[in-house]
Amino acid sequence: MKTISLALLLSLSVAFVGCGNPTTATTPAPPNSPQTQVINISKTLADAISGAVNASIALRDQGKITPDTNLLIRNWAKSAITLNESIATELGSADTWSVQKAKIYLTLTGFKTPTVSGLDPTIQADFAAIMAIVQQIQTAVSQ
Amino acid sequence: MTPQILQLILTLEPLALPLIKDIASLFKAHPALTPDMIVALVTAIHQTDAATLATIAADEASHPNG
């Protein structure tokens, strides 16, 4: 019995020593779940909307865009924030992921950035990034 | 009997860790956030949106016509 105990102890010790060794394998990180992806993308969308608003205000102050354009972007940003808030609220709800993704998909229907001719390249780039982010959310909730 | 058990344990021991890793990888294959992590991230989204709305409100106050 004592020998068996010693053998088990030895076995466990070897196993734990193995666990403690630094990992040298380069296993790629597993992909995030779709819900995790959408939460992270939603935060990116919040940051991108904020960036567009700040850029618009700065460009208006520099005289590079008209007050009308800034007004248009401000109003669009408020609706975009409302949309992102509904996504975040849904993600924080007790709904199952299948319900959440269906609701989020519907929320995104028809979302687009404002069309303004001769828009400053900075704002154009922001809008392109925002549409790409929204596309990522649509892809994630379509999986 | 005892030496055979010892031999069996020593034989199987190298297989134990890979098996544990395989089982763990099943859970890691599609990692999901814990409820606490979801709450923290959702809160961060709400905070960012609130800050942007505050920026817009301040700009509306100082530049009502855009």
Backbone of each chain as ProteinMPNN parsed JSONL, in Angstrom:
{"seq_chain_A": "MKTISLALLLSLSVAFVGCGNPTTATTPAPPNSPQTQVINISKTLADAISGAVNASIALRDQGKITPDTNLLIRNWAKSAITLNESIATELGSADTWSVQKAKIYLTLTGFKTPTVSGLDPTIQADFAAIMAIVQQIQTAVSQ", "coords_chain_A": {"N_chain_A": [[0.834, -1.216, 0.0], [1.923, 1.164, 0.833], [3.841, 1.438, -1.092], [2.308, 1.789, -3.372], [1.143, 4.23, -2.811], [3.396, 5.812, -2.82], [4.097, 5.534, -5.476], [1.935, 6.747, -6.754], [2.252, 9.328, -5.77], [4.692, 9.971, -6.902], [3.965, 9.896, -9.57], [2.068, 11.986, -9.731], [3.723, 14.094, -9.019], [5.503, 14.199, -11.162], [3.72, 14.883, -13.149], [2.864, 17.443, -12.274], [5.268, 18.825, -12.341], [5.63, 18.812, -15.032], [3.498, 20.462, -15.785], [4.37, 22.868, -14.809], [6.439, 23.662, -16.373], [7.768, 26.052, -18.684], [5.79, 26.931, -21.469], [6.566, 26.093, -24.704], [5.409, 25.662, -27.055], [3.86, 26.939, -29.997], [1.037, 27.429, -30.219], [-1.643, 28.669, -32.015], [-3.873, 31.302, -30.937], [-7.189, 30.443, -30.031], [-10.164, 31.057, -32.006], [-12.318, 33.783, -31.162], [-15.572, 33.542, -29.641], [-18.619, 34.146, -31.491], [-20.252, 35.968, -30.053], [-18.431, 37.207, -28.333], [-16.838, 38.408, -30.244], [-18.671, 40.267, -31.328], [-19.182, 41.939, -29.153], [-16.659, 43.079, -28.769], [-16.365, 44.338, -31.242], [-18.476, 46.111, -31.162], [-17.59, 47.864, -29.215], [-15.459, 48.923, -30.607], [-16.892, 50.191, -32.605], [-18.201, 52.169, -31.106], [-15.98, 53.703, -30.377], [-15.151, 54.513, -32.919], [-17.292, 56.084, -33.82], [-17.139, 58.122, -31.968], [-14.646, 59.12, -32.73], [-15.249, 60.1, -35.286], [-17.042, 62.147, -34.68], [-15.46, 63.894, -33.137], [-13.509, 64.491, -35.051], [-15.063, 65.783, -36.948], [-15.925, 68.07, -35.566], [-13.459, 69.29, -35.087], [-12.599, 69.767, -37.725], [-14.595, 71.478, -38.583], [-14.043, 73.647, -36.906], [-11.623, 74.342, -37.981], [-12.374, 75.333, -40.342], [-12.589, 73.641, -42.478], [-14.727, 72.065, -43.075], [-18.203, 72.731, -43.56], [-20.498, 74.39, -41.273], [-23.027, 73.279, -41.676], [-22.445, 70.72, -42.596], [-21.172, 69.66, -40.353], [-23.319, 69.736, -38.624], [-24.962, 67.846, -39.85], [-23.399, 65.552, -39.523], [-23.248, 65.411, -36.749], [-25.943, 64.917, -36.087], [-26.318, 62.489, -37.396], [-24.502, 60.969, -35.942], [-25.699, 60.84, -33.456], [-27.88, 59.174, -33.98], [-26.488, 56.903, -34.724], [-25.2, 56.283, -32.365], [-27.385, 55.676, -30.773], [-28.178, 53.333, -32.043], [-25.899, 51.715, -31.567], [-25.993, 51.628, -28.813], [-28.301, 50.148, -28.432], [-27.45, 47.719, -29.388], [-25.402, 47.12, -27.558], [-26.888, 47.011, -25.199], [-28.506, 44.836, -25.74], [-26.572, 42.841, -25.917], [-25.82, 42.751, -23.293], [-28.0, 41.659, -22.139], [-30.186, 39.061, -20.793], [-30.849, 37.388, -22.781], [-30.547, 34.519, -24.954], [-27.704, 33.699, -27.045], [-28.543, 33.16, -29.646], [-30.948, 34.508, -29.816], [-30.091, 37.098, -29.262], [-28.386, 37.629, -31.467], [-30.166, 37.606, -33.583], [-31.784, 39.804, -33.011], [-29.892, 41.851, -33.069], [-29.082, 41.735, -35.705], [-31.381, 42.635, -37.015], [-31.465, 45.208, -35.981], [-29.344, 46.403, -37.267], [-30.165, 46.662, -39.83], [-30.418, 48.627, -42.641], [-28.666, 50.51, -41.728], [-26.497, 53.195, -42.335], [-23.892, 55.459, -43.334], [-23.873, 59.073, -43.507], [-24.398, 60.673, -46.671], [-22.376, 62.898, -48.182], [-21.415, 65.281, -50.449], [-18.128, 65.98, -51.623], [-16.806, 65.606, -49.221], [-14.538, 65.96, -46.461], [-11.439, 64.153, -46.586], [-10.628, 62.93, -44.178], [-12.968, 62.543, -42.682], [-14.297, 60.993, -44.528], [-12.717, 58.698, -44.458], [-13.168, 57.913, -41.828], [-15.901, 57.31, -41.957], [-15.846, 55.204, -43.8], [-14.454, 53.342, -42.316], [-16.249, 52.945, -40.241], [-18.424, 51.793, -41.605], [-17.211, 49.437, -42.378], [-16.798, 48.271, -39.906], [-19.433, 47.898, -39.063], [-20.184, 46.072, -40.978], [-18.627, 43.93, -40.141], [-19.903, 43.291, -37.741], [-22.372, 42.498, -38.746], [-21.593, 40.232, -40.14], [-20.694, 38.633, -38.039], [-23.044, 38.206, -36.558], [-24.409, 36.745, -38.325], [-23.437, 34.231, -38.37]], "CA_chain_A": [[0.0, 0.0, 0.0], [2.822, 2.304, 0.923], [4.515, 1.551, -2.387], [1.334, 2.36, -4.314], [1.045, 5.652, -2.479], [4.616, 6.465, -3.305], [4.029, 5.561, -6.938], [0.973, 7.793, -7.118], [2.872, 10.611, -5.457], [5.7, 10.194, -7.928], [3.254, 10.18, -10.813], [1.516, 13.34, -9.644], [4.832, 15.045, -8.998], [5.987, 14.332, -12.541], [2.702, 15.619, -13.891], [2.882, 18.853, -11.89], [6.495, 19.421, -12.863], [5.353, 19.041, -16.451], [2.617, 21.624, -15.9], [5.069, 24.095, -14.432], [7.445, 24.034, -17.353], [7.294, 27.084, -19.61], [5.273, 26.394, -22.721], [7.318, 26.569, -25.853], [4.611, 25.45, -28.252], [3.282, 28.175, -30.532], [-0.332, 27.155, -30.63], [-2.363, 29.938, -32.235], [-5.016, 31.533, -30.054], [-8.431, 30.002, -30.657], [-11.009, 32.184, -32.38], [-13.311, 34.174, -30.173], [-16.948, 33.179, -29.972], [-19.27, 35.265, -32.19], [-20.724, 36.979, -29.095], [-17.252, 37.958, -27.911], [-16.459, 39.255, -31.379], [-19.611, 41.39, -31.483], [-18.962, 42.881, -28.05], [-15.437, 43.83, -29.058], [-16.596, 45.189, -32.415], [-19.371, 47.185, -30.724], [-16.731, 48.863, -28.541], [-14.721, 49.586, -31.688], [-17.839, 51.095, -33.256], [-18.364, 53.332, -30.207], [-14.765, 54.525, -30.514], [-15.111, 55.088, -34.267], [-18.287, 57.171, -33.858], [-16.531, 59.206, -31.199], [-13.59, 59.698, -33.565], [-15.863, 60.867, -36.373], [-17.609, 63.377, -34.094], [-14.355, 64.786, -32.78], [-12.886, 64.956, -36.301], [-15.981, 66.734, -37.578], [-15.861, 69.333, -34.81], [-12.14, 69.899, -35.334], [-12.561, 70.257, -39.106], [-15.459, 72.663, -38.62], [-13.301, 74.736, -36.272], [-10.534, 74.726, -38.897], [-12.98, 75.857, -41.563], [-12.449, 72.677, -43.576], [-16.085, 71.626, -43.436], [-19.182, 73.757, -43.219], [-21.338, 74.078, -40.106], [-24.113, 72.381, -42.095], [-21.916, 69.346, -42.638], [-20.979, 69.228, -38.957], [-24.668, 69.483, -38.085], [-25.4, 66.57, -40.42], [-22.622, 64.468, -38.894], [-23.691, 65.345, -35.339], [-27.257, 64.256, -36.026], [-26.125, 61.083, -37.757], [-23.781, 60.306, -34.837], [-26.664, 60.549, -32.377], [-28.646, 57.976, -34.348], [-25.56, 55.765, -34.707], [-24.98, 55.936, -30.95], [-28.606, 54.99, -30.336], [-28.098, 51.971, -32.581], [-24.854, 50.964, -30.851], [-26.479, 51.411, -27.451], [-29.26, 49.032, -28.425], [-26.647, 46.495, -29.551], [-24.725, 46.844, -26.277], [-27.906, 46.609, -24.215], [-28.905, 43.464, -26.072], [-25.461, 41.949, -25.553], [-25.785, 42.636, -21.83], [-29.267, 41.1, -21.671], [-30.177, 37.632, -20.445], [-31.244, 36.593, -23.953], [-29.549, 33.587, -25.481], [-26.966, 34.284, -28.161], [-29.327, 33.044, -30.885], [-31.932, 35.605, -29.786], [-29.331, 38.345, -29.352], [-27.868, 37.899, -32.813], [-31.298, 37.915, -34.454], [-32.189, 41.186, -32.725], [-28.826, 42.756, -33.526], [-29.129, 41.745, -37.172], [-32.48, 43.523, -37.402], [-31.079, 46.57, -35.601], [-28.371, 46.942, -38.232], [-30.774, 46.798, -41.152], [-30.585, 50.005, -43.122], [-27.669, 51.446, -41.18], [-25.52, 53.725, -43.286], [-23.305, 56.756, -42.987], [-24.466, 60.11, -44.357], [-23.755, 60.947, -47.963], [-22.096, 64.322, -48.343], [-20.48, 65.46, -51.564], [-16.929, 66.762, -51.322], [-16.498, 65.495, -47.793], [-13.119, 65.904, -46.121], [-10.931, 62.768, -46.595], [-10.571, 62.368, -42.82], [-14.311, 62.068, -42.346], [-14.588, 59.883, -45.446], [-12.021, 57.512, -43.938], [-13.901, 57.503, -40.617], [-17.154, 56.668, -42.372], [-15.517, 53.911, -44.416], [-14.095, 52.434, -41.214], [-17.487, 52.618, -39.508], [-19.202, 50.831, -42.391], [-16.504, 48.145, -42.305], [-17.066, 47.728, -38.558], [-20.826, 47.422, -39.073], [-20.174, 44.845, -41.792], [-18.073, 42.864, -39.283], [-20.96, 42.877, -36.803], [-23.37, 41.747, -39.524], [-21.026, 38.902, -40.418], [-20.63, 37.86, -36.789], [-24.388, 37.784, -36.133], [-24.96, 35.866, -39.359], [-22.805, 32.909, -38.251]], "C_chain_A": [[0.864, 1.26, 0.0], [3.521, 2.551, -0.42], [3.591, 2.182, -3.419], [1.199, 3.862, -4.088], [2.247, 6.415, -3.006], [4.59, 6.596, -4.828], [3.078, 6.645, -7.422], [1.562, 9.177, -6.897], [3.906, 10.976, -6.519], [5.036, 10.604, -9.249], [2.713, 11.603, -10.832], [2.619, 14.385, -9.689], [5.345, 15.291, -10.406], [5.004, 15.159, -13.365], [2.748, 17.103, -13.566], [4.143, 19.557, -12.37], [6.298, 19.739, -14.343], [4.492, 20.263, -16.66], [3.371, 22.918, -15.666], [6.082, 24.539, -15.458], [6.907, 25.113, -18.278], [6.886, 26.456, -20.935], [6.056, 26.973, -23.888], [6.533, 26.395, -27.14], [3.983, 26.76, -28.701], [1.9, 27.886, -31.091], [-1.062, 28.474, -30.84], [-3.561, 30.061, -31.302], [-6.287, 31.082, -30.751], [-9.296, 31.203, -31.014], [-12.006, 32.508, -31.275], [-14.69, 33.697, -30.609], [-17.585, 34.37, -30.689], [-19.744, 36.358, -31.231], [-19.558, 37.848, -28.619], [-16.805, 38.903, -29.016], [-17.36, 40.484, -31.46], [-19.427, 42.41, -30.36], [-17.726, 43.732, -28.327], [-15.639, 44.788, -30.233], [-17.503, 46.369, -32.042], [-18.577, 48.275, -30.001], [-15.925, 49.632, -29.587], [-15.621, 50.58, -32.415], [-18.061, 52.349, -32.417], [-17.169, 54.273, -30.337], [-14.722, 55.219, -31.876], [-16.108, 56.236, -34.407], [-17.738, 58.387, -33.121], [-15.456, 59.908, -32.024], [-14.15, 60.553, -34.678], [-16.414, 62.193, -35.86], [-16.497, 64.377, -33.777], [-13.667, 65.345, -34.03], [-13.757, 66.014, -36.964], [-15.914, 68.099, -36.884], [-14.538, 70.052, -35.091], [-12.071, 70.49, -36.744], [-13.453, 71.475, -39.275], [-14.721, 73.875, -38.034], [-12.169, 75.249, -37.163], [-11.069, 75.312, -40.202], [-12.908, 74.903, -42.74], [-13.771, 72.02, -43.959], [-17.058, 72.696, -42.957], [-19.924, 73.371, -41.929], [-22.485, 73.132, -40.465], [-23.66, 70.921, -42.098], [-21.708, 68.814, -41.22], [-22.319, 68.903, -38.307], [-25.186, 68.123, -38.56], [-24.7, 65.396, -39.718], [-23.03, 64.299, -37.427], [-25.0, 64.562, -35.228], [-27.155, 62.772, -36.387], [-25.493, 60.325, -36.585], [-24.748, 59.962, -33.703], [-27.481, 59.298, -32.709], [-27.754, 56.737, -34.323], [-25.29, 55.308, -33.271], [-26.198, 55.203, -30.397], [-28.603, 53.534, -30.796], [-27.077, 51.144, -31.796], [-25.266, 50.688, -29.406], [-27.46, 50.238, -27.399], [-28.536, 47.703, -28.606], [-26.009, 46.125, -28.206], [-25.71, 46.367, -25.219], [-28.344, 45.174, -24.462], [-27.819, 42.476, -25.669], [-25.375, 41.74, -24.047], [-27.052, 42.019, -21.256], [-29.12, 39.614, -21.357], [-30.598, 36.756, -21.617], [-30.148, 35.613, -24.341], [-28.875, 34.241, -26.684], [-27.783, 34.225, -29.452], [-30.381, 34.148, -30.967], [-31.211, 36.946, -29.966], [-28.921, 38.635, -30.79], [-28.993, 38.209, -33.791], [-31.735, 39.374, -34.262], [-31.159, 42.181, -33.265], [-28.842, 42.858, -35.055], [-30.215, 42.699, -37.663], [-32.135, 44.983, -37.111], [-30.202, 47.214, -36.673], [-28.966, 47.185, -39.614], [-30.955, 48.271, -41.514], [-29.57, 50.995, -42.579], [-26.724, 51.907, -42.278], [-25.001, 55.07, -42.798], [-23.892, 57.806, -43.923], [-23.676, 60.31, -45.649], [-23.614, 62.457, -48.117], [-21.079, 64.47, -49.457], [-19.3, 66.322, -51.12], [-16.519, 66.726, -49.871], [-14.99, 65.388, -47.579], [-12.653, 64.438, -46.068], [-10.878, 62.126, -45.206], [-11.913, 61.776, -42.426], [-14.692, 60.896, -43.249], [-13.965, 58.583, -44.935], [-12.725, 56.991, -42.686], [-15.175, 56.752, -40.998], [-16.903, 55.294, -42.999], [-15.187, 52.89, -43.326], [-15.341, 52.001, -40.457], [-18.319, 51.606, -40.292], [-18.546, 49.448, -42.394], [-16.761, 47.468, -40.96], [-18.482, 47.143, -38.506], [-20.93, 46.13, -39.88], [-19.647, 43.659, -40.977], [-19.127, 42.363, -38.297], [-21.995, 42.036, -37.543], [-22.877, 40.334, -39.823], [-21.066, 38.037, -39.164], [-22.022, 37.376, -36.35], [-25.066, 36.906, -37.193], [-24.418, 34.449, -39.243], [-23.719, 31.916, -37.558]], "O_chain_A": [[0.603, 2.243, -0.693], [3.757, 3.689, -0.826], [4.017, 3.0, -4.235], [1.149, 4.653, -5.031], [2.126, 7.508, -3.559], [4.999, 7.611, -5.391], [3.371, 7.366, -8.375], [1.398, 10.079, -7.719], [3.987, 12.118, -6.971], [5.484, 11.521, -9.938], [2.873, 12.332, -11.812], [2.469, 15.433, -10.317], [5.593, 16.43, -10.802], [5.394, 16.011, -14.162], [2.681, 17.938, -14.468], [4.109, 20.726, -12.755], [6.732, 20.778, -14.84], [4.714, 21.027, -17.6], [3.047, 23.947, -16.258], [6.541, 25.68, -15.42], [5.726, 25.1, -18.625], [7.559, 25.562, -21.449], [6.184, 28.188, -24.031], [6.924, 26.905, -28.19], [3.617, 27.594, -27.873], [1.636, 28.074, -32.278], [-1.096, 29.311, -29.938], [-4.181, 29.067, -30.925], [-6.447, 31.318, -31.948], [-9.174, 32.258, -30.392], [-12.471, 31.626, -30.553], [-14.939, 33.476, -31.794], [-17.131, 35.5, -30.511], [-19.652, 37.543, -31.552], [-19.683, 39.068, -28.515], [-16.441, 40.051, -28.76], [-16.88, 41.603, -31.638], [-19.509, 43.615, -30.598], [-17.743, 44.949, -28.144], [-15.141, 45.914, -30.217], [-17.324, 47.481, -32.539], [-18.858, 49.463, -30.158], [-15.733, 50.842, -29.467], [-15.184, 51.666, -32.794], [-18.104, 53.459, -32.948], [-17.332, 55.491, -30.399], [-14.308, 56.374, -31.976], [-15.806, 57.247, -35.041], [-17.854, 59.522, -33.584], [-15.363, 61.136, -32.021], [-13.602, 61.61, -34.99], [-16.276, 63.229, -36.511], [-16.593, 65.557, -34.113], [-13.291, 66.517, -34.07], [-13.256, 67.015, -37.477], [-15.854, 69.14, -37.537], [-14.509, 71.264, -35.303], [-11.546, 71.587, -36.934], [-13.117, 72.399, -40.016], [-14.767, 74.974, -38.586], [-11.803, 76.423, -37.112], [-10.297, 75.736, -41.061], [-13.14, 75.306, -43.88], [-13.903, 71.48, -45.057], [-16.749, 73.47, -42.051], [-19.973, 72.202, -41.546], [-22.871, 72.285, -39.659], [-24.382, 70.021, -41.667], [-22.027, 67.662, -40.926], [-22.447, 67.941, -37.549], [-25.764, 67.356, -37.79], [-25.325, 64.394, -39.371], [-23.14, 63.178, -36.931], [-25.142, 63.67, -34.392], [-27.803, 61.919, -35.781], [-25.884, 59.201, -36.272], [-24.624, 58.913, -33.069], [-27.742, 58.468, -31.839], [-28.201, 55.653, -33.95], [-25.167, 54.115, -32.996], [-26.066, 54.234, -29.649], [-28.973, 52.628, -30.05], [-27.357, 50.01, -31.408], [-24.93, 49.645, -28.845], [-27.454, 49.445, -26.458], [-28.947, 46.683, -28.053], [-26.066, 44.973, -27.774], [-25.423, 45.452, -24.446], [-28.53, 44.395, -23.527], [-28.111, 41.403, -25.142], [-24.921, 40.697, -23.577], [-27.179, 41.867, -20.041], [-28.085, 39.0, -21.616], [-30.696, 35.536, -21.484], [-28.967, 35.85, -24.086], [-29.39, 35.196, -27.264], [-27.719, 35.147, -30.265], [-30.673, 34.66, -32.048], [-31.659, 37.811, -30.718], [-29.088, 39.754, -31.274], [-28.804, 38.987, -34.726], [-32.018, 40.081, -35.229], [-31.51, 43.211, -33.84], [-28.642, 43.933, -35.619], [-30.005, 43.469, -38.601], [-32.466, 45.878, -37.888], [-30.306, 48.409, -36.947], [-28.351, 47.831, -40.462], [-31.568, 49.042, -40.776], [-29.601, 52.177, -42.922], [-26.215, 51.098, -43.054], [-25.613, 55.721, -41.952], [-24.358, 57.473, -45.013], [-22.458, 60.137, -45.695], [-24.602, 63.189, -48.173], [-20.01, 63.86, -49.419], [-19.457, 67.265, -50.344], [-15.957, 67.687, -49.347], [-14.267, 64.811, -48.391], [-13.378, 63.578, -45.568], [-11.061, 60.916, -45.073], [-11.992, 60.662, -41.908], [-15.322, 59.935, -42.808], [-14.586, 57.52, -44.97], [-12.862, 55.782, -42.5], [-15.485, 55.701, -40.436], [-17.65, 54.345, -42.761], [-15.587, 51.729, -43.404], [-15.476, 50.837, -40.079], [-18.859, 50.665, -39.711], [-19.23, 48.424, -42.41], [-16.921, 46.25, -40.886], [-18.702, 46.052, -37.981], [-21.666, 45.213, -39.516], [-20.142, 42.538, -41.096], [-19.233, 41.163, -38.047], [-22.442, 41.002, -37.048], [-23.64, 39.369, -39.767], [-21.424, 36.86, -39.218], [-22.16, 36.268, -35.832], [-26.163, 36.39, -36.974], [-24.887, 33.552, -39.943], [-23.347, 30.757, -37.375]]}, "seq_chain_B": "MTPQILQLILTLEPLALPLIKDIASLFKAHPALTPDMIVALVTAIHQTDAATLATIAADEASHPNG", "coords_chain_B": {"N_chain_B": [[2.504, -7.851, -7.738], [2.437, -5.15, -7.002], [4.725, -3.993, -8.317], [3.805, -4.186, -10.95], [1.632, -2.476, -11.002], [2.915, -0.11, -10.447], [4.495, 0.018, -12.73], [2.494, 0.275, -14.641], [1.395, 2.733, -13.965], [3.594, 4.384, -14.414], [3.838, 4.001, -17.098], [1.498, 5.029, -18.161], [1.557, 7.61, -17.295], [2.925, 9.598, -18.946], [0.96, 10.029, -20.812], [-1.015, 11.327, -19.55], [-0.892, 14.169, -19.259], [-1.023, 15.224, -21.975], [-3.616, 14.315, -22.512], [-5.152, 15.73, -20.67], [-4.649, 18.268, -21.655], [-5.863, 18.069, -24.166], [-8.543, 17.814, -23.448], [-8.912, 20.263, -22.211], [-8.538, 21.899, -24.406], [-10.846, 21.517, -25.814], [-12.672, 23.06, -24.466], [-11.547, 25.511, -24.84], [-11.769, 25.939, -27.496], [-13.79, 27.528, -28.493], [-13.847, 30.129, -27.027], [-15.765, 31.693, -24.556], [-16.989, 34.731, -23.132], [-16.935, 35.432, -19.629], [-19.775, 36.111, -17.487], [-19.151, 38.383, -15.913], [-17.133, 39.585, -17.42], [-18.528, 40.243, -19.732], [-20.333, 42.143, -18.706], [-18.522, 44.131, -17.942], [-17.419, 44.894, -20.419], [-19.695, 45.737, -21.836], [-20.451, 47.856, -20.23], [-18.283, 49.534, -20.703], [-18.743, 50.163, -23.374], [-21.168, 51.583, -23.157], [-20.229, 53.74, -21.662], [-18.418, 54.966, -23.42], [-20.156, 55.707, -25.489], [-21.799, 57.465, -24.063], [-19.987, 59.468, -23.434], [-19.423, 60.446, -25.979], [-21.929, 61.423, -26.706], [-22.081, 63.476, -24.841], [-20.061, 65.123, -25.769], [-21.194, 65.885, -28.204], [-23.441, 67.232, -27.258], [-22.261, 69.373, -25.94], [-21.072, 70.652, -28.106], [-23.313, 71.323, -29.546], [-24.411, 73.161, -27.849], [-22.558, 75.228, -27.944], [-22.358, 75.716, -30.645], [-25.018, 76.075, -32.103], [-26.006, 75.959, -34.711], [-24.467, 74.158, -35.983]], "CA_chain_B": [[1.37, -6.992, -8.105], [2.783, -3.746, -6.834], [5.577, -3.49, -9.406], [3.03, -4.047, -12.188], [0.845, -1.229, -10.882], [3.882, 0.98, -10.595], [4.864, 0.059, -14.143], [1.335, 0.797, -15.367], [1.313, 4.182, -13.696], [4.704, 5.057, -15.094], [3.582, 3.898, -18.536], [0.377, 5.904, -18.527], [1.773, 8.999, -16.845], [3.187, 10.57, -20.025], [-0.253, 10.272, -21.594], [-1.999, 12.071, -18.761], [-0.88, 15.609, -19.531], [-1.654, 15.51, -23.28], [-5.06, 14.08, -22.449], [-5.736, 16.892, -19.977], [-4.579, 19.412, -22.584], [-6.882, 17.874, -25.196], [-9.852, 18.121, -22.861], [-8.951, 21.712, -22.02], [-8.661, 22.568, -25.706], [-12.246, 21.464, -26.223], [-13.348, 24.203, -23.862], [-10.946, 26.738, -25.346], [-11.958, 26.041, -28.942], [-14.698, 28.646, -28.758], [-13.919, 30.747, -25.701], [-16.845, 32.651, -24.32], [-16.706, 35.63, -22.02], [-17.697, 35.185, -18.412], [-20.761, 37.184, -17.298], [-18.481, 39.586, -15.41], [-16.408, 40.219, -18.523], [-19.542, 40.84, -20.609], [-20.82, 43.353, -18.04], [-17.462, 45.144, -17.995], [-17.298, 45.397, -21.789], [-20.92, 46.477, -22.166], [-20.341, 49.124, -19.501], [-17.299, 50.361, -21.421], [-19.421, 50.662, -24.585], [-22.111, 52.619, -22.711], [-19.461, 54.914, -21.228], [-17.888, 55.636, -24.614], [-21.296, 56.346, -26.161], [-22.233, 58.595, -23.234], [-18.984, 60.534, -23.584], [-19.608, 61.043, -27.312], [-23.15, 62.238, -26.638], [-21.742, 64.687, -24.079], [-19.292, 65.973, -26.692], [-22.16, 66.446, -29.156], [-24.278, 68.205, -26.536], [-21.452, 70.572, -25.693], [-20.895, 71.347, -29.388], [-24.623, 71.899, -29.892], [-24.606, 74.347, -27.005], [-21.689, 76.324, -28.39], [-22.584, 75.941, -32.082], [-26.375, 75.537, -32.348], [-26.262, 75.739, -36.144], [-23.46, 73.248, -36.494]], "C_chain_B": [[1.764, -5.516, -8.066], [3.703, -3.227, -7.942], [4.809, -3.312, -10.711], [2.204, -2.756, -12.169], [1.759, -0.022, -11.079], [4.276, 1.15, -12.062], [3.736, 0.668, -14.977], [1.228, 2.31, -15.199], [2.396, 4.926, -14.456], [4.502, 5.039, -16.613], [2.526, 4.909, -18.971], [0.655, 7.377, -18.224], [2.059, 9.983, -17.987], [1.951, 10.914, -20.843], [-1.228, 11.202, -20.872], [-2.055, 13.543, -19.159], [-1.444, 15.943, -20.916], [-3.162, 15.326, -23.266], [-5.756, 15.263, -21.779], [-5.75, 18.099, -20.906], [-5.644, 19.296, -23.681], [-8.27, 18.243, -24.681], [-9.99, 19.634, -22.686], [-9.154, 22.422, -23.348], [-10.089, 22.527, -26.225], [-13.008, 22.666, -25.688], [-12.815, 25.516, -24.42], [-11.244, 26.953, -26.829], [-12.857, 27.211, -29.324], [-14.874, 29.42, -27.466], [-15.054, 31.758, -25.609], [-16.468, 33.515, -23.13], [-17.507, 35.195, -20.798], [-18.712, 36.314, -18.255], [-20.126, 38.485, -16.799], [-17.769, 40.342, -16.527], [-17.381, 40.886, -19.487], [-20.037, 42.157, -20.014], [-19.784, 44.47, -18.151], [-17.346, 45.742, -19.399], [-18.518, 46.209, -22.206], [-20.916, 47.835, -21.468], [-19.374, 50.072, -20.206], [-17.915, 50.951, -22.694], [-20.375, 51.797, -24.205], [-21.361, 53.9, -22.331], [-18.917, 55.694, -22.427], [-19.007, 56.374, -25.347], [-21.769, 57.58, -25.384], [-21.264, 59.765, -23.382], [-19.13, 61.221, -24.935], [-20.863, 61.916, -27.338], [-22.9, 63.535, -25.876], [-20.951, 65.661, -24.949], [-20.237, 66.659, -27.682], [-23.006, 67.531, -28.473], [-23.517, 69.503, -26.292], [-21.275, 71.369, -26.986], [-22.209, 71.991, -29.831], [-24.866, 73.175, -29.102], [-23.775, 75.532, -27.51], [-21.887, 76.671, -29.868], [-23.958, 75.377, -32.459], [-26.653, 75.239, -33.822], [-25.216, 74.83, -36.795], [-22.093, 73.861, -36.453]], "O_chain_B": [[1.46, -4.747, -8.978], [3.484, -2.129, -8.454], [5.107, -2.409, -11.492], [2.094, -2.049, -13.171], [1.424, 0.939, -11.773], [4.377, 2.268, -12.569], [3.974, 1.461, -15.889], [1.004, 3.052, -16.155], [2.145, 5.966, -15.065], [4.941, 5.947, -17.319], [2.651, 5.554, -20.012], [0.06, 8.27, -18.826], [1.503, 11.081, -18.005], [1.895, 11.96, -21.489], [-2.131, 11.78, -21.477], [-3.134, 14.095, -19.371], [-2.263, 16.854, -21.032], [-3.898, 16.07, -23.914], [-6.794, 15.739, -22.24], [-6.72, 18.856, -20.949], [-6.25, 20.292, -24.076], [-9.06, 18.889, -25.371], [-11.038, 20.213, -22.973], [-9.858, 23.429, -23.416], [-10.5, 23.4, -26.989], [-13.876, 23.219, -26.364], [-13.533, 26.514, -24.47], [-10.997, 28.036, -27.359], [-12.679, 27.811, -30.384], [-15.947, 29.373, -26.864], [-15.25, 32.575, -26.509], [-15.729, 33.093, -22.24], [-18.61, 34.661, -20.917], [-18.526, 37.381, -18.839], [-20.526, 39.57, -17.221], [-17.795, 41.572, -16.578], [-17.101, 41.967, -20.004], [-20.149, 43.162, -20.717], [-20.13, 45.62, -18.424], [-17.192, 46.954, -19.55], [-18.387, 47.247, -22.855], [-21.329, 48.839, -22.048], [-19.625, 51.274, -20.29], [-17.642, 52.098, -23.048], [-20.389, 52.844, -24.852], [-21.807, 55.005, -22.642], [-18.951, 56.924, -22.446], [-18.835, 57.516, -25.774], [-22.098, 58.608, -25.976], [-21.684, 60.92, -23.446], [-18.981, 62.439, -25.032], [-20.865, 63.004, -27.914], [-23.449, 64.579, -26.229], [-21.147, 66.874, -24.873], [-20.103, 67.85, -27.963], [-23.248, 68.598, -29.037], [-24.07, 70.595, -26.423], [-21.32, 72.599, -26.976], [-22.212, 73.072, -30.42], [-25.443, 74.139, -29.606], [-24.227, 76.676, -27.504], [-21.611, 77.796, -30.286], [-24.042, 74.312, -33.071], [-27.454, 74.358, -34.137], [-25.113, 74.761, -38.019], [-21.118, 73.223, -36.852]]}, "name": "protein", "num_of_chains": 2, "seq": "MKTISLALLLSLSVAFVGCGNPTTATTPAPPNSPQTQVINISKTLADAISGAVNASIALRDQGKITPDTNLLIRNWAKSAITLNESIATELGSADTWSVQKAKIYLTLTGFKTPTVSGLDPTIQADFAAIMAIVQQIQTAVSQMTPQILQLILTLEPLALPLIKDIASLFKAHPALTPDMIVALVTAIHQTDAATLATIAADEASHPNG"}
